[in-house]
Amino acid sequence: MSNNLISQKELIISLIKDNLTNTRLVNGLDLLGMDSGNYYLNLSETIFKLIGITIDDEDFFEEYMDECRTVNNIDIFKHPELLNSLALSLYNKLIEEYKSKYT
């Protein structure tokens, strides 16, 4: 049996990409005039918990969410590498925040 486990970093980046995709979907539904509130998955909170960051710092959390919303400017189907790049950038930002406040 091969070891198919992924690292915590890979898991978190994967969740960030899922969050970005969900953010894009929710924005698209909003643009169509649909009530998209029920489609938000709250993945950001899960990602923060996995890294060890509290969401009590509302300024940092809002800054993170604003950066997540930049995915709306990316055609993630034509340019998936841009999604990967944004996810990695967000991961690095979260790790930097963790190191500056929690270690």
C-alpha positions as CSV (number, residue, x, y, z in Angstrom):
1,M,0.0,0.0,0.0
2,S,1.5,3.3,-1.0
3,N,1.5,6.4,1.2
4,N,-1.0,8.8,-0.4
5,L,-1.1,11.2,2.6
6,I,-0.7,14.8,1.9
7,S,1.2,17.3,4.1
8,Q,-0.6,19.9,6.2
9,K,0.7,22.6,3.8
10,E,-0.8,20.8,0.8
11,L,-4.1,20.3,2.6
12,I,-4.4,24.0,3.6
13,I,-3.5,25.2,0.0
14,S,-6.1,22.8,-1.3
15,L,-8.7,24.2,1.1
16,I,-7.7,27.8,0.1
17,K,-8.2,26.9,-3.6
18,D,-11.6,25.4,-2.7
19,N,-12.4,28.6,-0.8
20,L,-11.4,30.7,-3.8
21,T,-13.5,28.7,-6.1
22,N,-16.5,29.0,-3.7
23,T,-15.9,32.7,-3.4
24,R,-16.0,33.0,-7.2
25,L,-19.3,31.0,-7.3
26,V,-20.9,33.0,-4.6
27,N,-19.9,36.3,-6.4
28,G,-21.3,34.9,-9.7
29,L,-24.6,34.1,-8.1
30,D,-24.8,37.6,-6.6
31,L,-24.2,39.1,-10.0
32,L,-27.1,37.1,-11.3
33,G,-29.3,38.6,-8.6
34,M,-29.6,35.3,-6.7
35,D,-29.5,35.0,-2.9
36,S,-26.1,33.3,-2.5
37,G,-25.8,33.5,1.3
38,N,-26.6,29.8,1.7
39,Y,-23.7,28.8,-0.6
40,Y,-20.8,30.2,1.5
41,L,-18.9,27.3,2.9
42,N,-17.0,29.1,5.8
43,L,-13.7,27.5,4.7
44,S,-11.7,30.6,5.8
45,E,-12.5,29.9,9.4
46,T,-11.4,26.3,9.0
47,I,-8.2,27.3,7.3
48,F,-7.4,29.8,10.1
49,K,-8.1,27.1,12.7
50,L,-5.8,24.6,10.9
51,I,-3.0,27.1,10.9
52,G,-3.6,28.2,14.5
53,I,-4.8,31.7,13.8
54,T,-7.9,33.1,15.6
55,I,-10.4,35.1,13.6
56,D,-10.7,37.6,16.5
57,D,-8.4,39.9,14.6
58,E,-11.1,41.3,12.4
59,D,-8.8,43.6,10.5
60,F,-6.5,40.8,9.4
61,F,-9.5,38.5,8.6
62,E,-11.1,41.2,6.5
63,E,-7.8,41.9,4.7
64,Y,-7.6,38.1,4.0
65,M,-11.2,38.0,2.7
66,D,-10.6,41.0,0.5
67,E,-7.5,39.3,-1.0
68,C,-9.7,36.2,-1.6
69,R,-12.2,38.3,-3.5
70,T,-9.5,39.1,-6.0
71,V,-10.2,35.7,-7.5
72,N,-13.3,37.3,-9.1
73,N,-10.8,39.0,-11.6
74,I,-9.3,35.7,-12.6
75,D,-10.6,33.2,-15.2
76,I,-9.7,30.2,-13.2
77,F,-10.8,27.8,-15.9
78,K,-8.5,29.3,-18.6
79,H,-5.7,30.1,-16.2
80,P,-5.7,27.6,-13.3
81,E,-2.1,28.5,-12.6
82,L,-3.3,31.9,-11.4
83,L,-5.6,30.2,-8.9
84,N,-2.6,28.2,-7.7
85,S,-0.5,31.3,-7.4
86,L,-3.1,33.2,-5.5
87,A,-3.7,30.2,-3.1
88,L,0.1,30.0,-2.4
89,S,0.3,33.7,-1.8
90,L,-2.6,33.5,0.6
91,Y,-1.0,30.5,2.4
92,N,2.3,32.4,2.8
93,K,0.4,35.5,4.1
94,L,-1.3,33.3,6.7
95,I,1.9,31.6,7.8
96,E,3.6,35.0,8.1
97,E,0.7,36.2,10.3
98,Y,1.0,33.1,12.4
99,K,4.7,33.5,12.9
100,S,4.4,37.2,13.7
101,K,1.7,36.8,16.4
102,Y,1.7,33.2,17.6
103,T,5.3,32.1,17.9
